[in-house]
Amino acid sequence: MKEPSSELARQLEDAWEQQRAISSVLRAVARSPGLQSVLDEVVEAARRLCRGENAELYLAEGDLLHLFSHSGAAEIYEYNREHPHPRDHRSVVGRVALSLQPVEIPDVEADAEYTWEAIKTIGNRALLGVPILLDDVLIGAIAVGRRAAGRFSDEEIELVKTFADQAAIAIANARLIDAVERQRTELARFVSPQVADLVSSEEGEKLLAGHRAFITCLFCDLRGFTAFSETAAPEELLELLREYHRSVGELVSRHEGTLEHFAGDGIMVFFNDPLPLERHELHAIRFALAAQERFRELAEKWHKRGIDLGLGIGISSGYATLGRIGFEGRYDYGAVGPATSLASRLSTEAKTGQTLISQRVHAAVEEEVLAEPVGELTLKGFGRPVLAHEVQGLRVAHTTE
């Protein structure tokens, strides 16, 4: 009676071990800590549960299968890492690639077609290979090796097939994540990164549909650009605009702004949307100071070529309506409201090297920013004069923050 009890206990322990391994792999796939860590978990579980000396996982690239993860003998890992498997009968992985079915080789020494040198050198006798399929397309394979000749049980083959299925899910998830990230990166080349994140998030759809927010809006454009564009060659004009856009545009994400648009020599940036930003008025001022400094460097270089241009900036804050504007096939993320109009008019009013801010912005930053009043300005579209200040710089205590 003791022997059956001992055998039953061993079977139960094996079943528990298998369940724990499968659960561990499933958790790794669900957590998505990274493709490599998931596949390492898969390979280690396959080797351990099949009582193998080594196990490997390969990914298909064209007609070759490249080693991606390994558990066991280091010697075979080094060889197979440097020697991808072709789709042929010389190795168990090659045969799996040809048949798209599990392949078992009970004894490689008795198999005339098996000539893969690494296995014979290490001394593996029994091999099991299982395909990793995604929509019936081979994307890889798992191989398990033992030093003792013999067959793998049906249960062991099913286990490795289960692990191969989980590996396929992990690979599919990783490819999907990579595709989304590539699309987001590509999208961020054409819109602000914050807007790119909105497009790819469920919560962002609500913001894109339209909402109201308190923002700080900044406009800047070039003094003397109209006269220059009337006489400049198109190629020279485009080259100058690219330099200007690149130089100023690089500062947008650095100061946590959202770029609304480039329009010729005009640039519009707003702060505190779609992501909330503390002291957004101060962020806009810091952006303006950095933009003026960069532009001075550009202006000196252009001056040597006989081009005299200046930068004027206007900043205002207030409530605006923000969201998706445009039409099907061509949308932008924009802001509309008095705050945007005032920033635009202040920018137009600003002289070369000047940054004008509205009274509301000045009230929010006067403890950190040095600014001189410029009096009341009569601006187009505004029924009464507007009080404005010219930014001189940051107060000493805030210059290095």
C-alpha positions in Angstrom: 0.0 0.0 0.0 2.9 2.3 0.6 4.1 2.3 -3.0 0.8 3.4 -4.6 0.6 6.2 -1.9 4.1 7.3 -2.7 3.3 7.3 -6.5 0.1 9.2 -5.9 2.0 11.8 -3.8 4.6 12.2 -6.6 1.9 12.7 -9.2 0.1 15.3 -7.0 3.4 17.1 -6.5 4.1 17.1 -10.2 0.6 18.4 -10.9 1.0 21.2 -8.4 4.4 22.1 -9.9 2.9 22.2 -13.3 0.1 24.4 -12.1 2.4 26.7 -10.3 4.6 27.0 -13.4 1.7 27.7 -15.7 0.2 30.3 -13.3 3.6 32.0 -13.0 3.8 32.2 -16.8 0.3 33.5 -17.0 1.0 36.2 -14.4 4.1 37.2 -16.3 2.1 37.6 -19.5 -0.6 39.6 -17.7 1.9 41.9 -16.0 3.7 42.5 -19.3 7.0 43.4 -17.6 8.7 43.1 -20.9 8.9 40.5 -23.6 12.3 39.1 -22.6 11.4 38.4 -19.0 8.1 36.7 -20.1 10.0 34.4 -22.5 12.7 33.7 -20.0 9.9 32.5 -17.6 8.5 30.3 -20.4 11.8 28.7 -21.2 12.8 28.0 -17.6 9.3 26.4 -16.9 9.6 24.2 -20.0 13.0 23.0 -19.1 12.2 22.3 -15.5 8.9 20.5 -16.0 10.2 18.4 -18.8 13.3 17.5 -16.7 15.6 18.7 -19.4 19.2 19.8 -19.2 18.5 22.8 -21.4 15.6 24.7 -23.2 15.6 27.4 -25.8 13.2 29.7 -27.4 13.7 31.0 -31.0 12.0 33.7 -32.9 11.6 33.5 -36.7 13.2 36.2 -38.9 12.8 35.4 -42.6 14.0 31.9 -43.2 16.1 31.7 -40.0 15.2 31.1 -36.4 17.3 33.2 -34.0 17.9 32.2 -30.3 16.0 34.7 -28.1 16.0 33.0 -24.6 17.8 30.1 -23.0 17.9 28.0 -19.8 20.6 25.4 -19.1 24.0 24.6 -20.7 25.9 27.8 -21.5 27.9 26.1 -24.3 24.9 25.3 -26.5 23.6 28.8 -25.9 26.8 30.4 -27.2 26.9 28.2 -30.3 23.2 28.6 -31.2 23.3 32.3 -30.6 25.9 32.7 -33.2 24.3 30.1 -35.6 20.6 30.7 -36.4 18.7 27.6 -37.4 17.5 27.3 -41.1 14.3 25.6 -41.9 15.6 22.1 -42.7 15.9 18.6 -41.2 19.3 19.1 -39.6 17.9 20.3 -36.2 14.7 19.9 -34.2 14.0 23.6 -34.5 14.4 23.4 -38.3 12.0 20.5 -38.5 9.4 22.4 -36.4 9.7 25.3 -38.8 9.0 23.0 -41.8 6.1 21.1 -40.3 4.6 23.7 -38.0 3.9 20.7 -35.7 5.6 19.4 -32.5 8.7 17.3 -33.3 10.2 14.7 -31.1 13.6 13.0 -31.6 14.0 10.2 -29.0 17.7 9.7 -29.9 19.7 12.1 -32.1 22.4 9.5 -32.5 20.0 7.1 -34.2 18.6 9.9 -36.5 20.7 10.0 -39.7 19.2 13.4 -40.8 20.0 15.1 -37.5 23.4 16.8 -38.0 23.2 19.9 -35.8 26.7 20.0 -34.4 26.0 21.8 -31.1 23.6 19.1 -29.7 26.0 16.3 -30.4 28.9 18.2 -28.8 27.0 18.9 -25.6 25.7 15.3 -25.5 21.9 15.9 -25.7 20.2 12.7 -26.9 16.5 13.4 -26.7 14.9 16.5 -28.1 11.4 18.0 -28.2 10.5 21.0 -30.4 7.2 22.9 -30.4 6.1 25.7 -32.8 5.0 29.1 -31.5 2.2 30.1 -33.9 0.3 33.3 -34.2 -2.8 33.1 -36.5 -1.3 29.8 -37.9 1.9 31.7 -38.9 5.2 30.5 -37.4 6.8 33.2 -35.2 9.2 31.0 -33.2 9.8 27.6 -31.5 10.6 26.1 -28.2 13.1 23.3 -27.9 13.9 21.1 -24.8 16.9 18.8 -24.6 17.8 15.8 -22.4 21.1 14.0 -22.2 19.4 10.6 -21.8 17.7 9.1 -24.9 14.0 8.4 -24.6 10.6 9.7 -25.5 8.8 12.7 -24.0 5.4 11.9 -22.4 2.2 13.2 -23.9 1.7 15.3 -20.8 5.2 17.0 -21.3 4.4 17.7 -25.0 1.1 19.3 -24.0 2.8 21.4 -21.4 5.4 22.8 -23.8 2.5 23.4 -26.3 0.8 25.4 -23.5 3.9 27.4 -22.9 4.3 28.0 -26.6 0.7 29.4 -26.7 1.5 31.8 -23.8 4.7 32.9 -25.5 2.7 33.7 -28.7 0.3 35.9 -26.6 3.3 37.7 -25.0 4.9 38.2 -28.4 1.6 39.5 -29.9 1.2 41.9 -26.9 4.7 43.2 -27.2 4.3 43.8 -31.0 1.0 45.6 -30.4 2.7 47.8 -27.7 5.6 48.5 -30.0 3.2 49.4 -32.8 1.3 51.8 -30.6 4.5 53.4 -29.4 5.8 53.8 -32.9 2.5 55.4 -34.0 2.6 57.7 -30.9 6.1 58.7 -31.6 5.3 59.3 -35.3 2.2 61.2 -34.3 4.2 63.3 -31.9 6.3 64.6 -34.8 3.1 66.3 -36.2 1.3 67.3 -33.0 2.3 68.1 -29.4 3.3 65.0 -27.4 0.5 65.7 -24.9 -2.0 65.6 -27.7 -0.5 62.4 -29.1 -1.1 60.8 -25.7 -4.7 62.0 -25.8 -5.3 60.4 -29.1 -4.1 57.0 -27.8 -6.0 57.1 -24.5 -9.6 56.5 -23.6 -9.8 59.4 -21.2 -8.3 61.7 -23.9 -11.4 61.2 -26.2 -13.4 63.2 -23.7 -10.9 66.1 -23.7 -10.7 66.0 -27.5 -14.4 66.3 -27.8 -14.2 69.8 -26.1 -13.8 71.2 -22.7 -13.2 74.5 -20.9 -9.9 75.2 -19.0 -7.9 78.1 -17.6 -4.8 78.4 -19.6 -1.8 80.6 -20.3 -1.5 81.3 -24.1 1.7 82.5 -25.8 2.1 83.8 -29.3 5.3 84.7 -31.0 6.1 85.9 -34.5 8.8 87.7 -36.4 9.3 91.4 -36.9 10.3 92.3 -40.5 9.3 88.9 -41.9 6.7 90.2 -44.4 9.3 92.5 -46.1 11.9 89.7 -46.1 9.5 87.2 -47.6 8.7 89.5 -50.5 12.3 89.5 -51.7 13.7 86.2 -50.5 14.1 83.1 -52.6 11.6 80.4 -51.6 14.4 78.0 -50.7 16.0 80.6 -48.4 12.7 81.4 -46.9 12.0 77.8 -46.0 15.5 77.3 -44.6 15.1 80.3 -42.3 11.6 79.1 -41.1 12.9 75.6 -40.4 15.8 77.1 -38.3 13.4 79.3 -36.4 10.8 76.6 -35.8 13.3 74.1 -34.7 15.1 76.5 -32.4 11.9 77.7 -30.7 10.0 74.5 -31.0 12.5 72.5 -29.1 11.7 74.6 -26.0 8.0 73.7 -26.0 8.2 70.2 -24.3 11.1 71.4 -22.1 8.8 74.0 -20.6 5.8 71.6 -20.5 3.8 73.6 -23.1 1.4 72.3 -25.7 2.1 73.4 -29.2 -1.1 74.4 -31.0 0.4 75.3 -34.4 3.1 76.7 -36.6 1.7 79.2 -39.1 4.4 80.8 -41.2 6.4 82.9 -38.8 3.7 82.6 -36.1 3.8 80.0 -33.2 1.1 79.4 -30.7 1.8 77.5 -27.4 -0.5 77.1 -24.4 0.1 75.9 -20.9 -2.0 74.0 -18.3 -3.8 71.8 -20.9 -4.3 69.0 -21.6 -2.1 68.2 -18.5 -2.5 70.4 -15.4 0.6 72.5 -14.7 1.2 74.4 -11.5 2.3 78.0 -12.0 1.6 77.7 -15.7 2.0 81.5 -16.1 5.6 81.2 -14.9 6.3 78.3 -17.3 5.1 80.6 -20.1 7.4 83.4 -19.0 10.4 81.0 -18.7 9.6 79.7 -22.2 9.5 83.3 -23.6 12.8 84.3 -22.0 14.5 81.1 -23.4 13.0 81.7 -26.8 14.2 85.3 -26.9 17.7 84.2 -25.9 17.8 81.5 -28.6 16.4 83.8 -31.2 19.2 86.4 -30.5 21.7 83.8 -31.5 19.8 83.1 -34.8 19.4 86.8 -35.5 23.1 87.4 -35.2 23.8 84.7 -37.7 21.2 85.9 -40.1 22.4 89.5 -39.7 25.7 88.4 -41.3 23.8 87.4 -44.3 22.0 90.7 -44.5 18.7 89.4 -42.9 17.3 91.6 -40.1 14.5 89.9 -38.2 13.3 90.2 -34.6 11.0 88.2 -32.3 8.0 89.6 -30.6 6.0 87.6 -27.9 2.7 88.1 -26.3 1.3 86.2 -23.3 -2.1 86.2 -21.8 -4.1 83.9 -19.4 -7.8 83.1 -19.0 -10.5 80.6 -19.8 -10.6 79.0 -23.2 -12.5 76.3 -24.9 -10.2 73.5 -26.1 -10.6 70.4 -28.1 -10.5 68.9 -31.5 -10.9 71.3 -34.4 -10.9 70.7 -38.1 -12.6 68.1 -40.2 -12.6 64.4 -40.8 -9.1 63.4 -42.0 -7.4 66.6 -40.7 -7.9 67.5 -37.1 -5.8 69.7 -34.8 -6.1 70.3 -31.0 -6.8 73.9 -30.5 -7.8 76.6 -28.0 -10.4 79.3 -28.7 -11.3 82.3 -26.4 -10.4 85.8 -25.4 -7.1 84.6 -23.8 -5.8 83.4 -27.2 -6.9 86.6 -29.0 -5.2 88.8 -26.4 -1.9 86.9 -26.6 -2.0 87.2 -30.4 -2.6 90.9 -30.3 0.1 91.5 -27.7 2.5 89.5 -29.9 1.7 91.8 -32.8 2.2 94.8 -30.7 5.6 93.6 -29.3 8.7 95.1 -30.7 11.9 93.2 -31.6 13.1 91.3 -28.5 10.1 92.4 -26.5 7.7 90.1 -24.5 4.4 91.7 -23.5 2.2 90.1 -20.8 -1.4 90.8 -19.9 -2.4 92.3 -16.5 -3.7 89.0 -15.3 -0.4 87.2 -16.1 1.6 89.9 -14.4 -0.5 89.6 -11.2 0.2 85.9 -11.1 4.0 86.2 -11.6 5.0 89.6 -10.2 6.9 88.1 -7.2 9.1 86.0 -9.5 9.3 88.2 -12.7 10.8 91.6 -13.3 8.4 93.5 -15.6 7.8 97.2 -16.5 4.4 98.6 -17.3 4.0 99.8 -20.9 0.7 101.5 -20.2 -2.6 101.0 -22.0 -2.5 99.5 -25.5 -5.2 99.9 -28.1 -5.5 96.5 -29.6 -7.5 95.4 -32.6 -10.6 93.5 -31.6 -10.7 94.9 -28.1 -13.2 97.6 -27.3 -11.1 99.4 -24.6 -7.4 99.9 -24.0 -5.5 96.9 -22.4 -3.0 97.2 -19.6 0.3 95.4 -20.4 3.8 94.8 -19.0 7.1 94.1 -20.6 9.1 91.2 -19.2 12.6 92.2 -18.2 13.7 88.9 -16.7 13.4 86.7 -13.6 14.1 88.0 -10.1 17.4 86.7 -8.7 15.9 84.2 -6.4 14.2 82.4 -9.4 16.8 82.5 -12.1 18.2 79.1 -11.3 15.0 77.3 -10.3 
